[in-house]
Amino acid sequence: MAPATAGGYRDALRSLGREGLYQRPFRLALDPVELPGLEPDVVRLLGPAMLQFYRSLDRLYARSLEPGGEWGFVREYLDQGKPESLLRFARSRRFRNDVPRVLRPDLLMTPEGPVLTEMDAVPGGMGLLLELSLIMQSQGKPNVWGTSQGILFGFAAMIRSIDPCPSLAIVVSDESKDYFSEMDLLARRLDEGFFPAVCLHPHQLRFDEEGLFYRKGDGREVRISIIYRFFELFDLPNIPKMDILLYFVKGGKVKITPPIKPWHEEKLGLALWHHPRLRGFWKETVSPEAVDLFDRLIPPTWVLDPRPIPPVAQIPGLRVGERSVWDFHELGKLTQKERHLIIKPSGFSPLAWGSRGIVIGHDVSEDEWAREIEVAFSAFWTSPYVLQPYMTTSPVLCRVWDHDTGLASFEEMRVRACPYYFVTDPDVHFGGILVTACPMDKKIIHGMMDSILSPAAHPSAHRESRTLQVRGAGFHNSDG
């Protein structure tokens, strides 16, 4: 394979620009990013474990609907703020066994190992990871974790498991428009090599009594058999023709994935994992292997419930220093040193995705922290918030290319790893890992101008070691 060169990376950036994937600039890594502490067994087990989690969450939700049942609080948490019409649709027997078919956890790399802070049932990044993996391959980097086209083949297999002869439309809402280019790229790759596929805005959908279709540039009409929805369910009222789409989905003329189940899009599912009253349920419905994995990966998570609790009670597992927290209202009085906590909207809100709505306790003033706690309390009945410990991440050494200077250097960065899994039922296929790396002074890891977006390096790949004396030193890209 040809060695990496400055010209090669400039060409790579141009290709990203042509595909519309460089609208929010980021930096390129010269090598796939290594992930110390992320073991291959964790990556292998996590996809099937997440599928078990979603299936069990469906069972838990169904049992929470039983009149007089002991788990009515689960339904209360998961239904708050959702329109009754949406809930009736989601509870339909037709969709009882439907689960998200693209699974993506957010893993932070910490000194104690990976920590699973979120599960995303409508994840972005697939088209970008596909293109970045192909760039790494073209630059002679053979050690990507997965294959260069794992996303493409995994997504195609997932769609074909729903319909062996599909005609796919990936529908992207205006709220999610920043991801349109990468989903359009994915659709074009599928259309070229697998089955008819297109990426559309909702207003481009057409319908007749037989179902949904779209009109190609040459005037031909193409009937749609599957919708891959790239929009969150809070966004439904803003999407044109959504009532018509759901009508055909419920009638069975069009299939849709991810399913219209709003409880799949709530971060508070992680709080339910740790809830002491639900411990027996999870052990009954999830394999021992998956229970052990989630116990290690899922951090303590609490729903910020403002309702008073009896004086003899306390919040399970929530401690500040050496003392227990007896009531969530105590959180507003914590000192800065005690506020190594993070709050974020659970779901069904425009603030619940893209790192919006996140507040880091030790990064704001005491007054601002107290105000944000009150904001979370006031939102409880419409869009609950969750509380988690703030995770200190391990520094990861990344080899970064600067497209302005043509030089590369080593930088220590904070890293989030996002593996992608595709469900073909009963199998789960691993598609690759997208790494987002940010400078050490950034509190939240997300795509930004200073960030690196890159495929992950497989831990079995042995690269030539580079010791600390070259850390931060500049060298020309032709150095390899």
Protein Blocks (a to p, Z undefined) as FASTA:
>chain_A
ZZddfklmmmmmmmmmmnopambgcdddfbdcddehiafklmmmmmmmmmmmmmmmmmmm
mmmmpghiaklmmmmmmmgopafklmmmmmpmklmmgccfbdcddddddfkbpcdfbdcf
bdghklmmmmmmmmmmmnopakbgcjfklmmmmmmmmmmmmombacddddddfklmmmmm
mmmmmmmmmmmmmpgcddddfklpccdfkbccdddfkopacddfbdcddbdfklmmmpgh
klmmmmmmmnopaccdddddfklmcfklmmmmmpmklmmmmmmmpcfklmmmmmmmmccd
ddddfbdcdfkbccehiaghjbccfbfklmmmpcfklmmccdddfbhpfklgghiaiacf
klpcfklmmmmmmmmmmmmmmoccdddddddddddddddddfknopacdddddddddddd
ddehjadcdfbdcdddddfklmbdcddfkbccdddddfkbccddddfklgoiacdfklZZ
